Amino acid sequence: MSKQSPINLICGPVGSGKSTYANQLAEQLDAVVFSMDEWMAKLFQPDIPKGTTVNSMTPEWFAERVDRCESMIYALAEAVLRRGRSVILDLGFIRKARRNKAYNFATNLGIAHTLHYVNTEESIRRMRVEHRNRVGGSTYAFRVTPEMFDFAERMFEAPTSEELGNARIVSMTGTSDN
């Protein structure tokens, strides 16, 4: 494997294996992983009113909390980087604007970054999510309903050819993260 960047951005659609890959990469690099799903599940999932669905949840409510988590994650990641350790940002990065923010974070610190694009076909991703919903597992943070999956699919903006120019493209095989 070529020399690894201190900042590793894990990007991909729901169920692609991002968190599994992030954890494997962390073991290889002795890096610190910051996972948006874990932060959101621990900090905000208990605040979601019972019976709330993707359709009834306001995007603003969700986005505000993602922004708060992201702000803290970047602050902690900077502290880790300043101590000479690598970080893995498992933040999904399903929107180009979020990836641009991460690229700017790295640039402003003068630290190299690598985008890791994790993907596999939709049918396998759906099976993984269904399996994870049933049995949990090491990367289970919260239940992803079919409606949530479909919403995320519509929101996903695949990396551009320019972004992929220096990216590491990863295909996670299998249907389970365990």
C-alpha positions as CSV (number, residue, x, y, z in Angstrom):
1,M,0.0,0.0,0.0
2,S,1.2,3.5,-0.8
3,K,2.0,6.0,2.0
4,Q,-1.2,7.0,3.7
5,S,-2.5,10.5,4.3
6,P,-3.0,11.7,7.8
7,I,-6.7,12.6,7.0
8,N,-8.8,9.8,5.5
9,L,-12.3,10.6,4.3
10,I,-14.6,7.7,4.0
11,C,-17.4,8.3,1.4
12,G,-20.1,6.1,0.0
13,P,-23.8,5.3,0.0
14,V,-25.7,3.7,2.8
15,G,-24.8,0.0,3.3
16,S,-21.6,0.2,1.2
17,G,-19.4,-0.9,4.1
18,K,-18.0,2.5,5.1
19,S,-17.8,1.8,8.8
20,T,-16.4,-1.7,8.4
21,Y,-13.8,-0.3,6.1
22,A,-13.0,2.6,8.4
23,N,-12.4,0.2,11.3
24,Q,-10.2,-2.0,9.2
25,L,-8.2,1.0,8.0
26,A,-7.9,2.3,11.6
27,E,-6.3,-1.0,12.6
28,Q,-3.8,-0.8,9.7
29,L,-2.9,2.8,10.4
30,D,-3.3,2.9,14.2
31,A,-5.6,5.8,13.4
32,V,-8.6,7.4,15.3
33,V,-12.0,6.9,13.7
34,F,-14.7,9.5,14.0
35,S,-18.1,8.0,13.0
36,M,-21.0,10.3,12.4
37,D,-23.5,7.5,12.9
38,E,-22.2,6.7,16.3
39,W,-22.3,10.4,17.4
40,M,-25.8,10.9,16.1
41,A,-27.1,7.7,17.6
42,K,-25.6,8.4,21.1
43,L,-26.4,12.1,21.2
44,F,-29.6,12.6,19.4
45,Q,-31.5,9.4,18.7
46,P,-33.1,9.5,22.2
47,D,-34.5,12.9,21.4
48,I,-36.5,11.8,18.3
49,P,-40.2,11.6,19.3
50,K,-41.7,8.2,19.1
51,G,-43.5,7.6,15.8
52,T,-41.3,10.0,13.8
53,T,-40.6,8.9,10.3
54,V,-38.3,10.1,7.5
55,N,-41.3,12.0,6.0
56,S,-42.3,13.7,9.3
57,M,-38.8,14.6,10.5
58,T,-37.8,18.0,9.3
59,P,-34.5,18.1,7.4
60,E,-33.5,21.2,9.4
61,W,-33.7,19.3,12.7
62,F,-31.5,16.6,11.4
63,A,-29.0,18.9,9.6
64,E,-28.6,21.1,12.7
65,R,-27.5,18.1,14.7
66,V,-25.2,16.8,12.0
67,D,-23.6,20.2,11.9
68,R,-23.1,20.2,15.7
69,C,-21.5,16.7,15.6
70,E,-19.4,17.7,12.6
71,S,-18.1,20.8,14.4
72,M,-17.0,18.8,17.5
73,I,-15.6,16.0,15.3
74,Y,-13.4,18.4,13.4
75,A,-12.2,20.1,16.6
76,L,-11.2,16.7,18.1
77,A,-9.7,15.5,14.8
78,E,-7.5,18.6,14.7
79,A,-6.3,17.9,18.2
80,V,-5.5,14.3,17.3
81,L,-3.7,15.4,14.1
82,R,-1.6,18.0,16.0
83,R,-0.4,15.1,18.1
84,G,0.9,13.3,15.0
85,R,-1.8,10.7,14.7
86,S,-3.9,10.0,11.6
87,V,-7.7,10.3,11.6
88,I,-10.4,8.6,9.7
89,L,-13.5,10.6,9.1
90,D,-16.4,8.2,8.7
91,L,-18.9,10.9,8.1
92,G,-20.7,9.4,5.1
93,F,-19.9,12.4,2.9
94,I,-23.0,11.7,0.8
95,R,-23.1,15.4,-0.3
96,K,-20.4,17.1,-2.2
97,A,-20.7,20.2,0.0
98,R,-19.8,18.0,3.1
99,R,-16.8,16.6,1.2
100,N,-15.7,20.2,0.2
101,K,-15.8,21.1,3.9
102,A,-13.5,18.2,4.7
103,Y,-11.2,19.1,1.9
104,N,-11.0,22.7,3.2
105,F,-10.4,21.4,6.7
106,A,-7.3,19.5,5.5
107,T,-6.1,22.4,3.3
108,N,-6.5,24.9,6.1
109,L,-4.4,22.6,8.4
110,G,-1.8,22.0,5.6
111,I,-2.3,18.3,5.9
112,A,-2.7,15.7,3.1
113,H,-6.0,13.9,2.8
114,T,-7.2,10.9,0.9
115,L,-10.8,10.2,-0.2
116,H,-11.8,6.5,0.1
117,Y,-14.8,5.8,-2.0
118,V,-16.5,2.7,-0.7
119,N,-19.3,1.3,-2.9
120,T,-21.0,-1.8,-4.1
121,E,-24.2,-2.5,-5.9
122,E,-27.5,-1.4,-4.4
123,S,-29.1,-4.8,-4.0
124,I,-26.1,-5.9,-1.8
125,R,-26.3,-2.7,0.2
126,R,-30.0,-3.2,0.9
127,M,-29.3,-6.8,2.1
128,R,-26.6,-5.5,4.4
129,V,-28.8,-2.9,5.9
130,E,-31.6,-5.4,6.4
131,H,-29.2,-7.9,8.0
132,R,-27.7,-5.2,10.3
133,N,-31.2,-4.1,11.3
134,R,-32.0,-7.7,12.4
135,V,-28.8,-8.7,14.1
136,G,-26.9,-5.5,15.0
137,G,-23.2,-6.0,14.8
138,S,-20.1,-4.0,15.3
139,T,-21.2,-1.1,13.0
140,Y,-24.8,-1.0,14.1
141,A,-25.7,2.5,15.3
142,F,-29.5,2.7,14.6
143,R,-32.2,1.0,12.5
144,V,-32.2,2.2,8.9
145,T,-35.7,1.8,7.5
146,P,-36.4,1.2,3.8
147,E,-37.7,4.8,3.7
148,M,-34.4,6.1,5.2
149,F,-32.4,4.1,2.7
150,D,-34.4,5.5,-0.2
151,F,-34.0,9.0,1.2
152,A,-30.3,8.6,1.5
153,E,-30.1,7.2,-2.1
154,R,-31.8,10.3,-3.4
155,M,-29.5,12.6,-1.5
156,F,-26.3,10.8,-2.4
157,E,-23.9,12.7,-4.7
158,A,-21.2,10.4,-6.0
159,P,-17.7,11.8,-6.1
160,T,-16.8,13.6,-9.3
161,S,-14.1,12.3,-11.6
162,E,-11.9,15.1,-10.3
163,E,-12.4,13.9,-6.7
164,L,-11.8,10.3,-7.7
165,G,-8.5,11.2,-9.5
166,N,-6.5,10.7,-6.2
167,A,-9.0,8.6,-4.4
168,R,-8.8,5.1,-3.2
169,I,-11.8,3.2,-4.6
170,V,-12.9,0.3,-2.4
171,S,-15.4,-2.4,-3.0
172,M,-16.6,-4.3,0.1
173,T,-17.7,-7.8,-0.7
174,G,-20.1,-9.9,1.2
175,T,-23.4,-9.1,2.8
176,S,-22.5,-8.6,6.4
177,D,-20.2,-6.5,8.5
178,N,-19.5,-9.2,11.1
